[in-house]
Amino acid sequence: MLEYMENISQSEAENIRKTIQDLFRQTCILQVKYDPATLIRRDNPRYETCVRHRAFIEQYLSVLGCELTHDPQEHIFRITGDGVLTERMTLLTTKLVILMKLIYRDKIMGEGLHATTTSLAEIRRYGKETNLITRRLTAQEWQGRH
């Protein structure tokens, strides 16, 4: 493995290193990313690194008890296996995170750094407008005990 890294350019070796770090940080690499501010779609250079150096990354991850899998239909590389620490979020938690990201984006784009804090009413409104949350949540759900 070391020989492989020595036979490529220093910048390409750095791209591989950063790609592997990203795989562990987010467990997957998508082919296309969207700029969070402008929502403009662009190719993900980390995905291209996975394509170019797939065999090496697979070997590297196998030493750590992980496996690199590729879903060509979804255009995604992901790591799986015993060496991957993943935190599972409930569907409701995932929806709330998405809503918070939408609110943050809208506030920063509209008001910049002068944006005010978010309230439950605003989260409910965004949930209803996006159909992510279509009913009133219970106190237990808000507290994460569901």
Phi, psi and chi 1 to 4 in degrees:
 res  aa     phi    psi   chi1   chi2   chi3   chi4
   1 MET       -  -40.0  -84.3 -167.2  -92.4      -
   2 LEU   -63.1  -36.5  -66.9  174.5      -      -
   3 GLU   -62.1  -40.1 -173.3  177.8  -49.5      -
   4 TYR   -59.2  -45.9 -177.3   85.0      -      -
   5 MET   -67.6  -30.8  -67.6  -64.5  -84.3      -
   6 GLU   -74.6  -22.7  -69.9  171.4   -5.6      -
   7 ASN   -93.0    5.7  -70.3  -31.6      -      -
   8 ILE  -117.5  167.1   58.5  176.1      -      -
   9 SER   -66.4  158.0   70.8      -      -      -
  10 GLN   -63.1  -38.3 -171.7  172.6   -2.1      -
  11 SER   -68.1  -36.8   65.4      -      -      -
  12 GLU   -69.6  -38.1 -166.1   64.7    9.6      -
  13 ALA   -62.2  -39.1      -      -      -      -
  14 GLU   -65.9  -38.9 -177.8   65.9   14.6      -
  15 ASN   -61.6  -41.2  -75.6  -22.5      -      -
  16 ILE   -63.8  -45.8  -67.1  171.8      -      -
  17 ARG   -58.6  -46.6 -172.5 -177.3   68.2   75.1
  18 LYS   -66.9  -35.5  -72.8 -179.6  178.8  177.9
  19 THR   -65.0  -44.1  -60.9      -      -      -
  20 ILE   -64.9  -40.1  -68.5  171.1      -      -
  21 GLN   -60.3  -44.5  -76.6  178.0  -25.3      -
  22 ASP   -62.9  -39.1  -76.8   -5.9      -      -
  23 LEU   -59.7  -41.8  -82.7  165.0      -      -
  24 PHE   -74.1  -32.7  -83.2  105.8      -      -
  25 ARG   -72.2  -40.9 -168.2  174.0  -50.5  120.4
  26 GLN  -119.7   -0.6   55.5 -159.3   46.8      -
  27 THR    62.2   -4.4   69.3      -      -      -
  28 CYS  -153.0  158.2   67.1      -      -      -
  29 ILE  -128.5  122.0  -57.8  -78.9      -      -
  30 LEU   -92.3  150.7  -58.1  172.3      -      -
  31 GLN   -68.7  -35.8 -177.1  177.3   12.1      -
  32 VAL  -120.3  136.8  175.1      -      -      -
  33 LYS  -119.7  157.9  -70.3  176.5   76.5  171.7
  34 TYR  -115.6  132.5  -71.4   85.5      -      -
  35 ASP   -64.2  125.5 -177.4  -79.2      -      -
  36 PRO   -64.3  -27.1   14.0  -20.1      -      -
  37 ALA   -84.4  -45.1      -      -      -      -
  38 THR  -101.0  -13.0   62.1      -      -      -
  39 LEU    59.7   26.2  -62.3 -180.0      -      -
  40 ILE   -84.3  132.7  -66.4  174.6      -      -
  41 ARG   -79.7  136.3 -179.7 -177.0  158.1  138.9
  42 ARG  -148.7  156.1   60.8 -175.4  168.9   90.5
  43 ASP   -67.4  145.3  -71.7  -22.6      -      -
  44 ASN   -93.9  115.3 -175.7   -7.1      -      -
  45 PRO   -63.1  -26.5   15.5  -23.1      -      -
  46 ARG   -66.6  -35.9  -61.6  -76.1 -180.0 -108.5
  47 TYR   -63.5  -44.7 -175.5   89.2      -      -
  48 GLU   -62.4  -36.8  -63.9  -55.4  -41.5      -
  49 THR   -63.2  -41.5  -60.5      -      -      -
  50 CYS   -61.0  -40.8  -75.4      -      -      -
  51 VAL   -64.6  -48.0  169.2      -      -      -
  52 ARG   -67.6  -35.4  -77.6 -167.9  -51.0  -84.7
  53 HIS  -120.6   30.9  -56.4  -75.1      -      -
  54 ARG   -56.3  -47.7 -178.0  175.9 -179.1  172.9
  55 ALA   -60.6  -43.6      -      -      -      -
  56 PHE   -64.7  -45.9  171.1   78.8      -      -
  57 ILE   -62.9  -39.3  -65.8  171.0      -      -
  58 GLU   -61.0  -44.2  -74.8  173.2  -20.0      -
  59 GLN   -63.1  -45.7  -85.3 -173.5  -40.3      -
  60 TYR   -59.5  -47.3 -179.4   88.4      -      -
  61 LEU   -67.9  -32.4  -66.5  173.4      -      -
  62 SER   -63.8  -31.8   70.4      -      -      -
  63 VAL   -63.2  -31.1  171.1      -      -      -
  64 LEU   -91.6    4.3  -58.5  170.9      -      -
  65 GLY    81.6   22.6      -      -      -      -
  66 CYS  -119.4  165.1  -59.2      -      -      -
  67 GLU  -133.5  137.8 -174.5  178.5  -28.4      -
  68 LEU   -92.9  121.7 -179.4   69.5      -      -
  69 THR  -117.3  147.7   56.5      -      -      -
  70 HIS  -123.5  130.1  179.9 -118.7      -      -
  71 ASP  -110.2  100.2 -175.9  -22.3      -      -
  72 PRO   -67.1  -26.1   19.2  -24.8      -      -
  73 GLN   -73.0  -38.9  -72.4 -179.6  -45.4      -
  74 GLU   -91.3   -7.1  -64.4  -65.9  -34.8      -
  75 HIS    56.7   58.5  -53.6  -74.1      -      -
  76 ILE  -144.6  138.8 -173.9  172.1      -      -
  77 PHE  -106.2  138.9  -79.9   97.9      -      -
  78 ARG  -142.9  157.4   84.2  176.3   76.4 -123.9
  79 ILE  -105.8  142.8   55.0  172.9      -      -
  80 THR  -136.1  170.5   56.9      -      -      -
  81 GLY   118.9  178.5      -      -      -      -
  82 ASP   -67.0  -27.0  -64.5  -25.1      -      -
  83 GLY   -81.5    1.2      -      -      -      -
  84 VAL   -99.8  121.3 -179.2      -      -      -
  85 LEU   -92.9  116.8  -62.3  174.5      -      -
  86 THR  -122.8  144.6   57.4      -      -      -
  87 GLU  -107.8  122.7 -176.1  176.1  -43.4      -
  88 ARG   -91.1  132.1  -57.2  -88.5 -176.4 -141.0
  89 MET  -108.0  147.4  -69.6 -168.0  -61.6      -
  90 THR   -70.5  165.2   65.2      -      -      -
  91 LEU   -60.5  -41.9  180.0   58.7      -      -
  92 LEU   -63.2  -43.6  177.3   60.5      -      -
  93 THR   -61.7  -42.1  -58.0      -      -      -
  94 THR   -60.8  -44.1  -57.5      -      -      -
  95 LYS   -62.7  -40.8  -71.9  178.2  178.1 -177.9
  96 LEU   -65.7  -38.9  -70.4  171.1      -      -
  97 VAL   -63.1  -43.3  168.3      -      -      -
  98 ILE   -61.4  -44.7  -68.9  169.2      -      -
  99 LEU   -60.6  -42.4  -72.6  172.4      -      -
 100 MET   -63.9  -38.6  -64.2  -53.2  -66.5      -
 101 LYS   -64.9  -41.1  -75.6 -175.4  167.2 -161.1
 102 LEU   -63.3  -45.6  -71.2  170.1      -      -
 103 ILE   -62.4  -45.8  -68.5  168.7      -      -
 104 TYR   -58.7  -48.2  172.9   78.9      -      -
 105 ARG   -59.7  -47.1 -174.3 -158.9   66.4 -150.6
 106 ASP   -63.5  -40.2  -71.0   -8.8      -      -
 107 LYS   -68.9  -45.0  -75.6 -170.4  173.7 -142.0
 108 ILE   -65.2  -40.1  -68.7  -60.2      -      -
 109 MET   -68.1  -34.5  -66.5  -62.0  -73.3      -
 110 GLY   -87.8  -48.3      -      -      -      -
 111 GLU  -111.7   -6.0  -56.9  171.7   41.6      -
 112 GLY    64.5 -144.9      -      -      -      -
 113 LEU   -74.6   -3.8  -63.7  177.0      -      -
 114 HIS   -90.7    8.4  -58.8  -68.1      -      -
 115 ALA   -64.5  143.8      -      -      -      -
 116 THR   -84.4  175.9   59.0      -      -      -
 117 THR   -74.0  168.6   57.8      -      -      -
 118 THR   -99.5  145.4  -59.8      -      -      -
 119 SER  -113.1  166.0   65.7      -      -      -
 120 LEU   -61.0  -36.0  -73.7  177.2      -      -
 121 ALA   -61.3  -40.0      -      -      -      -
 122 GLU   -68.3  -40.3 -172.2  171.6   30.5      -
 123 ILE   -62.3  -43.2  -64.2  169.9      -      -
 124 ARG   -61.6  -43.0  -73.5 -176.4 -177.5  117.3
 125 ARG   -62.3  -47.9 -177.3  173.1   52.8   82.1
 126 TYR   -62.1  -40.0  -92.0   76.4      -      -
 127 GLY   -60.3  -42.1      -      -      -      -
 128 LYS   -70.1  -42.9 -170.4 -179.8 -113.0 -177.8
 129 GLU   -65.3  -33.1  -70.4  172.1   -0.4      -
 130 THR   -95.9   -4.3   60.1      -      -      -
 131 ASN    62.5   20.5  -78.8  -28.4      -      -
 132 LEU   -77.6  -36.3  -74.4  172.2      -      -
 133 ILE  -128.4  110.2  -61.4  177.8      -      -
 134 THR  -103.6   -0.7   56.1      -      -      -
 135 ARG  -136.2  165.7   61.8  178.0  174.0   75.3
 136 ARG   -74.9  127.6 -171.4  169.6 -177.6   88.7
 137 LEU   -80.1  147.4  -59.7  178.5      -      -
 138 THR   -78.6  164.3   65.9      -      -      -
 139 ALA   -60.4  -37.4      -      -      -      -
 140 GLN   -62.9  -40.3  -76.8 -176.7  -36.6      -
 141 GLU   -65.6  -41.5  -72.2  174.4  -44.8      -
 142 TRP   -63.3  -31.6  -78.4  111.8      -      -
 143 GLN   -88.0   -2.9  -66.1  170.2   -0.6      -
 144 GLY    82.1   18.9      -      -      -      -
 145 ARG  -108.5   61.8  -67.9 -176.7 -100.1  148.1
 146 HIS  -117.1      -   44.0  -73.5      -      -
